[in-house]
Amino acid sequence: MREITNDAFYDLIKKYDTDSENHYVGEVRYYLISDDRPYEGKNSHREALRFVFDRLLEKSIEHDEEAGRAQSGRTACELYPLTYDIGKAQAVLMDPREFLYCPNIVKTDYYGNRHYDAGWWPNDDNIGTSVPYWYALMEPVYGRKNRPEDFEKVNRVLFPGGAGEIEIYEWTTDWSDYFDDGHEWYGASCWSVYDRSMKRFAVMLVSSTD
């Protein structure tokens, strides 16, 4: 597997991305991956997930080593690099049309809160649980809120063949401390999407807190 680093999708989302080193829209972090091996359903999705978290671990160790040298001379093993166990991750197959569903904004109240014609909305019962893709893209904790037309534009470029060409797994988020922030408040989500027309994976991560 290899990470795709030069793609029209990344060019599009530059206007949404506030992080120069990563690829975000709202609270969704994207990784595009190609694989020369034959596609084997869930097993291939798990390997794409493993590939992404191996890369995240490398970056967390590099960051900790730099922080240790700058602050106290500690080594990475004395700090707190990312931990994960892909073997514990469980997945369910999702309906692509449900995944790409985007509700309409019904009204915006006096405080700037937007109300949608959707069956899901954050409340005390789902704090720290998984969030829908549309919500994670359109309702970030801070910064720019995106509109339904932004959601549709991003996904037209990300999945040009449409819902009929993609297979999606939603993964549990109890197997890595990457998701700890999201469990605390906003929510944590993890999806892997294989696009048959593009022969590539998109791994999409959400984890944020106030």
LUMDO-117696 format. One record per atom (N, C-alpha, C, CB): residue in one letter; x, z, y. Coordinates in steps of 0.2 Angstrom, whole numbers, plus 5000, padded with zeros to 4 digits. Glycine has a CB too. Layout:
// residues N
aXZY;...
This chain:
// residues 210
m500450004994;m500050005000;m500450005006;m499550065000;r500249975012;r500549975018;r500049985024;r501049915019;e500350015029;e499850025035;e499849965039;e500050085039;i499349935041;i499249885046;i499349905053;i498549845045;t499849885056;t499949915063;t499849865068;t500749935063;n499749805067;n499549745072;n498949715070;n500149695073;d498449725074;d497749705072;d497349695078;d497449745066;a496849645078;a496349635083;a495949705085;a495949575082;f495849735079;f495449795080;f495749845085;f495349835073;y496449855084;y496849905088;y496849875095;y497549915085;d496849815096;d496849785103;d496149805106;d496949705103;l495649795103;l494949815105;l494949885108;l494449795100;i495149935103;i495050005105;i495450035110;i495050045098;k495949995112;k496450025117;k496050055123;k496949975120;k495450025125;k495150045131;k494750115129;k494649995133;y494650125123;y494350195121;y494850245119;y493850175115;d495450225117;d495950265114;d496350305119;d496450225110;t496250375119;t496650415124;t497250445121;t496250475126;d497450425115;d498050445112;d498450385110;d497850485105;s499050385114;s499550325113;s499850325106;s500050335118;e499850375102;e500150375096;e499650355090;e500550435094;n499050365091;n498550365086;n497950315088;n498250435084;h497550305084;h497050255085;h496350295084;h497050195080;y496050315090;y495450345090;y494950305094;y495550415094;v494250315092;v493750305096;v493250365096;v493350235094;g493150395101;g492750465101;g493250515097;g492050455098;e492950545092;e493250585088;e493550555081;e492850645086;v493450495080;v493650455074;v494350425074;v493150395073;r494750445070;r495450425069;r495450375064;r495950485068;y495650315065;y495650255061;y496350245058;y495450195064;y496450225051;y496950195048;y496750135044;y497350245043;l497150075046;l497050015042;l497550005037;l496949955047;i497349995031;i497849985025;i497749925021;i497850055021;s498249895019;s498249835014;s498549855008;s498549775017;d498349825002;d498549844996;d498549774992;d498149894992;d499149764989;d499249694985;d498949704978;d499949674985;r498849764976;r498549784969;r497849764969;r498749854967;p497549744963;p496849734962;p496449794964;p496749714954;y495849784967;y495449834969;y495049864963;y494849804974;e495149934962;e494849964957;e494350024959;e495350004953;g493950004964;g493350054966;g493650114968;g492950064960;k493350174966;k493550234969;k494250254968;k493050294965;n494550234962;n495250244961;n495650224967;n495450224955;s495550164969;s495850124975;s495750164981;s495650054976;h495150184982;h494950224988;h495350294988;h494250244988;r495450324983;r495850384982;r496550374984;r495750424975;e496850314982;e497550304983;e497650284991;e497750244979;a497150254994;a497150245001;a497150305005;a496550195003;l496750355002;l496750425006;l497350455005;l496150465003;r497650454999;r498350484997;r498850455002;r498550474990;f498850385003;f499350355007;f499350385014;f499250275007;v498750385017;v498650415024;v498850485024;v497850405026;f498750525020;f498950595020;f499650605019;f498550645016;d499950565015;d500650565014;d501050555021;d500950515009;r500750505024;r500950485031;r500850545036;r500650415034;l500350575036;l500150625040;l500650685039;l499450655039;l500750695033;l501250755031;l501950735034;l501350765023;e502150675033;e502850655036;e502850675043;e502950585035;k502350655047;k502250665054;k502250735056;k501650625057;s501950775052;s501850845053;s502550885052;s501350875049;i502950865047;i503550885046;i504050875052;i503850865039;e504050805054;e504450785060;e504250825066;e504350715061;h503650835067;h503350875073;h503650945073;h502650875074;d503550975067;d503751045066;d504551055067;d503551075059;e504951005064;e505651005065;e505851005072;e505950955061;e505550965076;e505650955083;e505451015086;e505350895086;a504951045085;a504651105088;a505151165086;a503951125086;g505351165080;g505851225078;g506451215081;g505951215070;r506751155082;r507351155085;r507351175093;r507651085085;a506751155096;a506651165103;a506551235104;a506151125106;q506151275100;q505951335101;q506351395098;q505251345099;s506551385092;s506851445088;s507351425083;s506351485085;g507451365082;g507951345077;g507651355070;g508551385078;r507051365069;r506751365062;r506751295059;r506051395063;t506751295052;t506651235049;t505951215047;t507051235042;a505851155045;a505151135044;a504751185039;a505051065042;c505151205034;c504851245028;c504651315031;c505351245022;e504951335036;e504751395039;e504151395044;e505351425043;l503951325046;l503451315050;l502851305046;l503551255055;y502351255049;y501751245045;y501551175045;y501151285049;p501851135040;p501651065040;p500951065036;p502251035036;l500751005037;l500050985034;l500051005026;l499850915035;t499551035024;t499451045017;t498851005014;t499351115015;y498850975008;y498250945005;y498350934998;y498150875009;d497750924994;d497750914987;d497250864986;d497550984983;i497450794986;i496950744985;i496550744979;i497350674985;g496850774974;g496550784967;g495850824968;g496950814962;k495850864973;k495250904974;k494650874978;k495450974977;a494850814981;a494350784985;a493850744981;a494750724989;q493250764982;q492650734979;q492350674983;q492150784977;a492050624981;a491750574985;a491050554982;a492250514985;v490650524987;v490050494985;v489950424988;v489350544987;l489650384985;l489650314987;l489050314992;l489450264981;m489150284998;m488650275003;m488350205004;m489050295010;d487750205007;d487450145008;d487750115015;d486650155009;p488050055015;p488350035021;p487950025027;p488649965019;r487250015026;r486850005031;r486650075034;r486149975029;e486650125030;e486550195032;e487150215036;e486450245027;f487750205034;f488350225037;f488450185044;f488950205033;l488250125044;l488350085051;l487750095055;l488450015049;y487250135053;y486650145057;y486850175064;y486150185054;c486550155069;c486650185076;c485950195079;c487150135080;p485850255081;p485150275085;p485250245092;p485050345084;n484650245095;n484550235102;n484550295106;n483950185103;i484750295112;i484750345117;i484050345120;i485250345123;v483650395119;v482950405122;v482950425129;v482550455117;k483450475130;k483450505137;k484150545138;k482850545139;t484350545144;t484850595146;t484650645151;t485450555150;d484750705149;d484450765153;d484850775159;d484350825148;y484650825163;y484950845169;y485650865168;y484550905172;y485850895162;y486550915161;y486950865158;y486550975157;g486650805157;g487050745155;g487050745147;g487750755157;n486650785144;n486650785137;n486150725135;n486350845134;r486350685130;r485950625128;r485550645122;r486450565126;h484950615122;h484450635116;h484350565113;h483850665119;y484350565106;y484350505102;y483750505097;y484950495098;d483550445095;d482950445091;d483250445083;d482550375092;a483650495082;a483950505076;a483750565072;a484750505077;g483750565065;g483550625061;g484150675061;g483350605055;w484650665064;w485250715064;w485450735071;w485850685060;w485550795072;w485750825078;w486150895077;w485150835083;p486650905081;p487050965079;p486651025081;p487650965083;n486651075077;n486251145078;n486651195074;n485551135076;d486351255074;d486651315071;d486751305064;d486251375072;d486351265061;d486351255053;d486851205051;d485651225051;n487151165055;n487651115053;n488251115057;n487351045053;i488351175061;i489051185064;i489551185059;i489051245068;g490151145060;g490651145055;g490551105049;g490851215053;t490051065048;t489951025042;t490050955044;t489151035040;s489950905040;s490050835041;s489650815047;s489950795035;v489850765050;v489450735056;v489350655054;v489850745063;p488850625056;p488750555055;p489250515059;p488050535057;y489450455056;y489950415060;y489750395067;y490050345056;w489050385068;w488850365075;w488950425080;w488150345075;y488850485077;y488950535082;y489650555083;y488650605079;a490150545078;a490850555080;a491150505084;a491250555073;l490850445084;l491150395089;l490850405096;l490950325086;m490150425096;m489850415103;m489850485106;m489150395102;e489950545103;e489850605106;e490550645105;e489250645103;p491050625108;p491650665107;p491650735111;p492250635110;v492050785109;v492050845112;v492250845119;v492550895108;y492750805121;y492850795128;y492950725129;y493550835130;g493050705136;g493150635137;g492550585137;g493650605133;r492750525136;r492250475137;r491750475131;r492550405137;k491050475133;k490550465128;k490450385128;k489950495130;n490350365122;n490150295120;n489450275119;n490550265115;r489250215120;r488550195120;r488450155113;r488350155126;p487850145111;p487650115105;p487950045105;p486950105104;e488050005111;e488349945111;e489049945110;e488249915118;d489450005111;d490150015110;d490250025102;d490450075114;f489750065099;f489750075092;f489750005088;f489150125090;e489249965091;e489149905087;e489749855088;e488549865090;k490049855094;k490649815096;k491249835092;k490749815103;v491349895091;v491949925087;v491849895080;v491949995088;n491249905077;n491149895070;n491049815069;n490549925068;r490949775073;r490949705072;r491649685071;r490649665078;v492149715075;v492849695074;v493149725068;v493149705081;l492949785067;l493249825061;l492949795055;l493049895062;f492349775054;f492049755048;f491749685050;f491549805045;p492049635051;p491849565053;p491349535048;p492349515055;g491349555042;g490949525037;g490249565036;g491249525030;g490149615040;g489549655040;g489549705034;g488949615041;a488949735034;a488749785029;a488849755022;a488149815030;g488649695021;g488649665014;g489349655011;g488349595015;e489849665015;e490549655013;e490949725012;e490949615017;i490649775013;i491049845013;i490749885007;i491049875019;e491249925005;e491049985000;e491350045003;e491349974993;i490950095004;i491150155007;i491050225003;i490650165014;y491550265003;y491450325000;y491550385006;y492050334995;e491150435005;e491250495009;e491550545005;e490550515012;w492050575008;w492450625004;w492350695007;w493150615005;t492350745002;t492350815005;t492950825009;t492250864998;t492950885012;t493450905017;t493750975016;t493150895024;d493650995010;d493951065008;d494551065005;d493351095004;w494951005005;w495550995001;w496150995006;w495550934997;s496050995012;s496650995017;s496551035023;s496750915019;d497051065026;d496951105032;d496951055038;d497551155033;y497050995037;y496850945042;y496150955045;y496950875040;f495750975041;f495050975043;f494851045046;f494550955037;d495251095046;d495151165048;d494751165055;d495751205048;d495051125060;d494751125066;d494051105066;d495151085071;g493851055063;g493151035062;g492751085059;g493150965059;h492951115054;h492551165050;h492451225055;h492951195044;e492851235060;e492751285065;e492151275069;e493351295069;w492051215071;w491451205076;w491151135075;w491651215083;y491551085078;y491251015079;y490950985073;y491750965082;g491350985067;g491250955061;g491850915059;g490650905062;a491850905052;a492350865049;a492150815044;a492850915045;s492350755044;s492150705040;s492750665038;s491650655044;c492650625032;c493150585029;c492850525026;c493650625025;w493050465028;w492750405024;w493250365023;w492250375029;s493250325017;s493650265016;s493150205015;s494050285009;v493350155018;v492950095017;v493450035015;v492650075024;y493150005010;y493549935008;y493149875010;y493649935000;d493449835014;d493149775016;d493349715011;d493349755023;r492949685007;r493049635003;r493349575006;r492549624998;s492949555012;s493149495016;s493849495019;s492649485021;m494049555021;m494749565024;m495249595019;m494649615030;k495049615013;k495449645008;k495949695011;k495949585005;r495549745014;r495949805017;r495449865017;r496149785024;f495749915018;f495449985018;f495450005025;f495750035014;a494950045027;a494950085033;a494850155031;a494450055039;v495250195033;v495250265032;v495050305038;v495850305028;m494550335039;m494250365045;m494150435044;m493550325047;l494450475049;l494550545049;l494250575055;l495250575048;v493850635054;v493550675060;v493750745059;v492750655061;s494050775064;s494150845064;s494250875071;s494650865059;s493850905074;s493950935081;s493550995082;s493750875086;t493851035087;t493451095089;t493551105096;t493851155085;d493151155099;d493151155106;d493751185109;d492551205108;
